[in-house]
Amino acid sequence: MYIEGSATNQWELQLSSQSTQNIPKQEQLQTDQVLLEKCQCLQADWQEALATSGLGLWNWNLVSDNIYYTPHWKHILGYEAEEIENNHTSFKRLVHPQDLPKLCEVVNDYLQGRTPVYEVEFRMLSKSGEWKWILDRGKVLQWDESGKPVQMVGTHQDITKEKRLEEALQQQQKREQLFNAVRKRIHSSSHVELILQTAVEEVQRFLQTDQTVIYRFHPNGTGMVVFKSVKEPYSVNSFIEGQNKASLVVPILLKVQEDENKPSVSIQNPQLALLNSCLGESQNHLWGLLITYDCCCLRQWQEWEIETVKQLSVEIAIALKQCQFEQMQTEIASRLFVEAQEKKNSQQLENTQEELKNTREQLLQNNKMANLGQVVAEVTKEIYHPIHFIHATLYSASDYAEELIRLLELYQHYYPNPVPVISSQLQRLDLDFIKTDFLKLLWSMQAGSERIKDIVFALQSFSNFGDGQMRKANLHQGLGHVLRILQHRLQEQPNRPRIEVIKEFGELPLVDCYPDELNQVFLNILTNAIDALEERLKYDGSFTPKIWVHTEVIQSHLSLVRQYNQQPLKQHKVVICISDNGKGILPHIQRHIFEPLFTTKAKSKGKGLGLSISQQIIAERHQGKLQCYSELGKGTEFVIEINIKAKHGERYHQIS
């Protein structure tokens, strides 16, 4: 820390006068020297303490206008002590031009007594070229007889990290406000016009630009501005005409299904065709552009602003698809309603109206599952052959490696004294370690490729029978594939133990069924079982989570579906029992679990359609039965019962 000479001298003189009374002159001189050295040590310690705390000290003599900066004050900005002169000119050159007027105003207000304290934040240029935020605090320590300030001391503190964090939080709040406003409109309105108009208004307000527009392309390659938000009376065609100074353009892409044969945009527009090729025209349809721009001034777009607009374009695309899907649902529902009205049988009309209640959500769920199945099928098809090739070649590579290592060992045995070049190379390498570790690496790669091959095979088998044909299928294979797909949820997690699966498979014949639909039922029931076990583990970690999968053939004319805990009678049917030791289901909830849209899970985890669709697959598609038996605190069991052979007249294909 630096102290003006007058203040330091007064402090030293005071100490000297108190300690040198009645002391001989020679001894007094020695004492003065000792006290002076102590004062200098204290002064150095004070500066060191401030530097350790991250503070840089400045001392301003307002009479001479001289100012002193401690070395640490300069180090905060990355400068050495001799690189910055101790004067106001050097200081002002480093202050950001936009912050300098405010800084001068705060200093003047304090010195003239209009504010009780001096504290201000501003930016200063560091040696690296970065603008650092500085918190400047100060206080007048000495006034003259007329009440004017004479000496002022203060500190500088680097608050760049805090300011950046504050700016990041403000940016995040602005982004959340933007998305909340748009999502609120999406959820509250089914009119796409209101949604898109809200989007452009919120983007224009968010970025504080002159204009924001949505430009839509027509099938013939032309386009037009369909929605706009303008701050000033600019022409909305200024972007298209190239009159803007700074623009941000983000595409609005809609997902295209494989069976859609409509061209996304005509190639009559070469620029549009090039843009589509860059975006992946085979997978996405370029619906339009979200454009925001300033007409009068250049602007450097920040990365977070660009990412925000990109994310908003995705939200807009989702809203467009949602509106299209809702329109399709309305058309389907209207068509079904008209057909039901045309029926004279009142019972048929009542049944049709009941179906209309569930059509919307079931269409949505079926669409999701169809898309998921399509993606899984495509991915597994792409990687199936490469994985098999890698898996097969690793075995050959291991054999070649063993042969080469054996040949190398023969050379070492029969030619123990190689030429100097080879000797030097052998000394550099740890040959014994390389031979052992190389084989271990190949064996590990074989094990990893084997695991990947099993997963790919399970996924391919799971999604391989989507043609709607009845087949003779091995149910044990289907159960095995589903369990393999769910292996990531069954294995040990950081917050819970592994879920043990106990398979009690009987001898089952090939069963006439729709394998892909049965696999979906198995997946729904097993997923519910895992959810139930995880729910119990949240408050009871003392038990071992288990799932039992039991299969058998029963051979009696009576059904296995019975009152709980009663022994079943036999019949020519296949029975699959999937049970868990989770928390169980309350009786009043059991009565509703097969109803469409009924769920006890959070909206993010379930839509209440899994068991409803499973019931339809078993009861309607397979003329079977699906029942649930549960006891609170002990677990839940789902029993599937289907015929081994299909009814006469059903067409099927046989699979192994």
N, C-alpha and C positions, 0 to 999 in steps of 0.2 A: 504494500500500500504506500502511496505517496502522500506526504503532508507538506503544505506550503512552508517555506523557510521560516517565516515569522512565527507561525504556530509552533513549529518544532523548537525554535530557539527559546521561546517563552517556557515551553515545557522543560527543556534542559536547564534553563536558568533557575526555574523554580526548584527543581531537584537539587541543583548545586547549592542554592542558598539555604536549603533546609539541611544539607549534609556537611557544609563546610564552615559552620560557625565555630569560632574559637579553635581553628586548626591552623597550624603554621603554613606559611605561603607555599613552601615546597610540597608539603603533604597535600595541601589543598589542590595544587595543580595535578598531582597524581590522581587524587579522588575525582576531579573533574573529568580527567581522561577516561577513567573507569566508567563513570556514569554515562559519558557520551557513547562509549562502546556498547553499554547495555541498552541505551535508547535505540541505537542503530540496529541492534539485534532484535529488540522488540518490534521495531518498524518492519524489518525483514520477515519476522515471524507472522506479523499481521498480513502482509502481502501474500505470504505462502498460504495462510489459512484461507484467504479469499479465493486464491487460485484453486485450491483443493476443492472448494465448494462450487467451482464453476463460474465464479463472478470475476469480471474484469473491472478494475477501478479507474475512474478518471477524476481529476482535480482541476477545477477551473478558477483562475484568478480573474474576476470580472473587471478589475481595475486595469490590469495590464493586458487583459484578453489572452493571456497565455493559458494553455491547457496541457495537462500532462496525462498520458495514458500508460498504465502499467503494461509490462510485456505480455501478461496473460490476456489483457484486453485485446491486444493485437493478435495473439495466438487464436482467440475465438474465431477470428476471420481468416485464419491460416497464414498470417503475415509474421515475419520476423520483426524484432523490435526496431531495427534500423530502416525498415521498408515503409514505415508510416511516420511522417513528421508530426510533432506535437503542436498542431495548430488547428484552427477551425476550418481552414481551407481543405486540408486533407480529410477531415471528418465529413464535410459536406459533399465532397466528391464521391464518397462511398455510400451515402444515403440514397435510397431509391427516389427518383425525381417526383413520383406521385406522392411519396410520404413526407417530403421535405417541408412543404407548407404547413401540414398538420403539426410536425415536430416543432417548428418555429412558433406556431401559435400556442402550443402547450407550454413551451419554455417562457414565453412572454407573459402568459396568464399567471404562471407561478411566481415569476420575479416581481410582477406588479401587484401581487397579493389577491388576485381574483380567484385562485384555487389554493386550497390549503396544502396540497401535496403535489409533488412532481412525479408523474409516472406515465409512460407512453410506450406504445409498441410501434415499431417501424422496421423496414427491411434495409439491410446493408449488403454491399457487394463483397463477397469473399474472394480470396486469391484464386480459387478454382473457377470463378465465374458464376457461382451459385449465389442466389439471393437468400440470405439468412435472416430470419425474424429475430429481433432483439427486443428484450424488455429492459427499458431504461428507467432507473429510479435515481432520484437525487434529492439533496437538501442543502440549503444555504447554512453554512456554519459560522459565518462572520458578517456583521453589518457595520457600517461606519456610523459616525455620530449623527448624520442626517437621515439615517434609516435606510440607506441604499445597500444592496448586497455587495459584499467584497469577495467572499470565497464560497464556492459551491463544490460539493463532493458527491459523487454518485457511482453507481455500478451498472454494468451491462451483463445481461444473462441471455444465453442462446436458448430461445424457445421454439426453434424451427420444428422439432419433432412434435411438440404440443400443437402448434398451429396447423401442421399437416394433418395430424389426427383430427383436429377440429374441422378442417376443411373436408376431410374424408367423411366425417359424420354428417356434415351439412349436405354433402353430395348424396350420401345414402338416404338422408331424409327427403331430399328433393326427388330422388328416384322413386322412393316408396310412395310419396304423394302422387307422382305421375302415374305409377302403375295402379295404385288404389283407385284413382279417379277413373282410369280407363276400365279396370276390371269391374268396378261398381256399375258402370254403364253397360258392360257386357252382360253381367248377371241380371241387371234390372230391365233389360230391353232385348227383344228379339228382332228389332228393326236394325238392319245393318247400316242404314243411313245415319241413324242417331249415334251408333257406335263409332263410325269412322269420323263423323264431324267432331265428336268429343275428342277423339285421338289427335286430330290435327290442332285443335284449340289447345289441348294440354301440352303438346310438344312445343308449340309456338310460345306458350307462356313459360314452359320449363327452360327453354334455351334462350328466351328473350331475343328472338330473331325477328326480321321484318316480315317474313312470310313462311308459312308451312302449308304444303299441299299434298294431296294424294292424286297421283297421275295413273289412270287405268288404261291398259292396253286392250284393243279390240282384236278379234280373231284375224282380221286382215292385216294386222301389223301397225295400224294407226292407233292413236290414243288421244285422251283429253283429260284435263283437270276436272275431277268429279267432286272434290271437297277441298276447302281452303280456309285458312285463318290468316288474316292480313292485319298487321299493326298500322301500317300507313297505306295511303292510296297508291300502291304500286300495281303494276300490271302482273296478273297471275301467270302470264306467259313469258315472263322475263327469264326464267330458267331455261325454257325451251329455246328462246331466242338468243341465249348466251349473254344476257345483260347483267347477270348477277356477279358480285365480287367474291363471295365465299359461300359455297354450297355444300351440303351434306346429303348424299343420295344413298338410300338403302332399299334393296329390292324387297317386295312382298311376295313370298313364294308359297304356293299351295301344293300339298302333297298329291301326287297323281297315282291312282291305283293302276295295276297292270292291265286290267280289262278296259280301261278308258282309252279309246282310240281317237279321241278328239285332239287335233293339233293345238299345242299351247299358244303359239304365236306364229303368224305367217312369216315365211322367210323373205317376203317382199321388202321388209325393213332389214337391211344388212347389219346395222348396229345392234338391233334387237336380237337377231339371230346369233350374233357373236356373244352377246351377254348371256343368252340362254345356254349356249354351248359351254361357257365358263361355269355357269351355275349347275350344270347337269340336267339337261332338258329331259332326259329319259326318266328322271325321278321327281322333278319339280316343275310346276307350271308357274311361269312368271306372270302373276296377276296384275301387278302394277309397281309403282315406285312411291316411297315416302320421301319427300324432298323438303328440306328446310334450308333457308339461305338468307343472307344479308345482301341488299342491293347496293349499298353505298360505301361499305367499309370492308377491308380485308379482315379476316378472322382466322385465328389458329384454333382448330377444333381439338379439344382435349380428348384423351383416350376414353375417359369415363363417359363423356358425352356421346361418343360414337357407339360404345358398347350399349349404352342405354337405349339409343334409337334402334339399334339392331334387335335388342330384346323386345322392344315395343312392336317392331315389325312382325316378330314371331307371334306376339299376342294378337295382333290384327289378323294374321293368317288363321290362327285358331278360331277367332270370332267368326271369320268368313266361313270356315269349314263347319262351324257349329250352326250357323244360320242355314247353310246349304243342307246340312243333315236334318235340322228341324223342319225345313221345308219339305224334305223327302218324307220325314215321319208324318207330317201333316197330310201329305198326299196319300200315303199308304193308309193312314187312319181313316181319311175321308172315303177312300175307295172301299175299305172294309166295312165302313158304316153304311155306305150306299148298298153294298151287297147284302148286308144284314137286314136293311130296311125292306129290300125286295123279297125277302123270305116271308112266307105267310105263317110259318110255324113259329109261334111265340117263344117256344123253348129254344129253338135255334137262334132267334134274335137275342135272347138273354145271354146265351153262351158267347155269341160274337161280341156283344158289348163288354163282357167280362174280359175277353181276350184283348180288346182295344186298350183296356187299362194298363196292361203289361207290355204292349207292343213296343212302346217307345224305349223303355229301359232295356228290354231284351234285345232290340235291334242294336242299341248302343253297345251292349256287352258282346253280342255276336260279332259286331263289326270290329271291336277291339281284339277279340280272340282270333278272328279271321286274319287281321293284320299281323298279329303276333305269330300265328302259325305260318303265315306266308314268309315273314322275316326269318323265322327259325329254319324253315325248309330251304330258303335260298342260301342262308349262311352255311348250314350243314352240307348242302350240296357243293358249295364252293370249296370247303376245306376237307371234305371227306377223302377225296383221292390224294391230295398232298400229304395228309396225315398218314394215310396207309403207306404211301411211298416212303416217307421219312421213317416210319416204324419198321418197314421191311428192310430198308437199306442200313439201318443201324445194326441189325444183326450181322449183315455181311461186313460192315465196317469193323465190328468187334472181331470177327473171324480174321479179317485181313490184319488187324492190329496185333492179334495174338501170333499170327504167322510171322509178321515182321519182327516182333520182339523175340520170338524163338530164333529167327535167323540172326538177329543181332547178338544174341547170347552165344550162338555157335561161332560167330566171328570172334567174339571175346575169348572163347575157349581155345580155338585153334590158332588165332593170331593175337596172342596176349601183348605183343609189343608193336603197336601201330606206329605210323609215321608221326613226326612231330606235330603236324597240323591237326591230325585227329586227336592226338594226346592233349593238345591245348584245348580243343573243343570239349573233350570229355572232362577235363578239369573244371571247365566253366559250368558245365551242366551237372545236375544231380541226376544221373541216368537211372539209378535204381528207383528214386522217387517218381521220376517221369513215367517209367514203365508201369509202376503200380497205379499211380494216380490217373494215367491215361485210360487204363482199362476201367477204373472205377467211374470215371466221367462217362464213358460209353455206356456202362451198365445203368448209371443214373438216368441218362438220356433215354435208354430203352424203357425204363420204368415210367418216366414222365410221358413218353409218347404212348405207352400202353394205356395210361390213365386218360389222356386226351382222346385216344381212339375210342375208349369205352363211352366217354361222355358224348362224343359226336355220334356214335352209333345209337346211343339212347335217344338223343334228340331227333335223329333221322327216323328212327323207328316210331317215335312218338308222333311225328307229324307226317308220316308217309302214307296214311290211309285216309286222305281227305276227299275221296271221290264219291262218298255217300253210298257205297256198295256194302251189302252184308257179306261177311266172309267167315270162314272157319279160322278161328284165331286161338293162339295159346295165351290164356289170361295171365299165366305166371310171367311170361315175357313182358307183357304190358305193365304188370306191377313192378317188375324189376327195372324197366326203363324209367318209370315215374319216380321210383325211389332213387335211382341214379341221378335224375335231374334235380331232385330235392336234397342231394347230398350236402350242398353248401349250407342248408338250413339245419341239417341233422348233426353236423359235426360240431365239435366243441367251439364255443364262442368266448370272447374275453369276459363276458358277464354271466356265463352260464355253462354247465357241463354238457357233454355230448348226449344227444337223445338216442337211446338204444332202440333198435328195431328188431323185433323178434318175429321171424317168419316161420309159420307153421303151415307149410304147403302140403295139401293132400295130392292124390293122383287124379288130375283133371284131364278129361278128353279135350279135343278141340271143340270150341263152342261157336255156334252160329251167332254172330253179333256184328255190331258196327264198332270195330276196335278203337278208332280214333275218339268216338264219343265215350266209350267205356274208360279209356285213358283219361279223358277230361273229368269223369266222375271220380276216378281214383285220385287224381290230382286235387280236386276240390276237397274231398274228405280228408286226405292226408295233410293238406295245408291247414285245414281247420284244426286238426289234431295237434299240429306243431304250434299253432297260435294258442291253443288252450294250455299246452304245457308251458310255453313261455310266460303266459299270464300267471299261472300258478307259481312259477319260479320267482316272480317279482316279489312275492311276500312269503314264500316258503321254499328256502333253498336246501332243505334237509332231505328231500326225497330224490330218488333217481328217476328221471323222466324216461318213460318207455312207451313204445307203440307196438301193438301186436297185429300181425296180418295173418289171418287164418282162412284157409280155403278147404272145401270138401264137396263131395257129391252126396246128396241125400236121395233116397229111393223109396219114397212113400207118396201116396196121393194127397197127404196133408202138407200144408205149408210150414216152413221153418219160422215164419214171422209169428210171434206168440207173445203172451204176456211175459214180462221180464222175469228171469230166473226160473222159468218153466223149461223142461226138457223138450227139445224139438222132436217131431215125428218126421219120418223119412219120405222123400219123394224124388223123382227123376229131375233134379235141378242142381245147378251149381250155386254154392253159397260162398260169398266173400265177406268176412267179418273184419272190420278195421276198428280197433279200440285203443284207448289211451288211458293213462292214470292221471289225467288233468283234474281240474277243479270240479268238473261236472256241469250240468245245465239244470237250472231251476225248473220245476214242473210247469209253471205257467208260461215259461219261455219255450219249452219243448213243443207246446201245441201250435206254435207259430213258425217254427224254423224252416218249414218247407214253403211258406208263403212268399210270393215275389216281393222283393224290396224290403223284407223284414231282416234287420240285422241289429246286433248289439255292439258291433265294432264301430270304431271311428270312421268317418266318411272317407278318409284317406286310405283305409285298409280294406274296406269292403263295401259293395253296393247292395248286398242282400239278394243276389241272384244266383250264387253258386249252387246252393242246395236246391233251389227251385228248379233250375235247369237240370240238375242231376236227377231230381225226381221225375221230370218229364222224359229224360233219356231212358231211365230204367222202366218206368211204367208205360209210356206210350210207344217208344221205339223198340223196346225189348219185351213188352208184356210181362214185366217182372215186378218186383216189389223192393222198396227201399224203406227201412225202418230205423228209428233211433231209439236206443235205450240208454238212460243215463241216471246216475245216482250221485247226488251232491257230495263232493269231497272224495269220491272214489274214481270217477272217470266217466267216459262216454264210449258207447259202441254203436257203430253203424253196420247194419246187415243188408247186403245186396243179394237178391235171389232172382236168378234168371233161368230160362229153359236152356237145356243143352242143345236141343235141335229147334230150328225155327219152324213156324207154322208152314203148312203146305202152301206152295205158291211163291214163297220168298226166294228171290234170286241171290246167290252169293258166290264169292270167289274163295278158293281155299288158299290159306297161307300157313306156313309152318311156324 
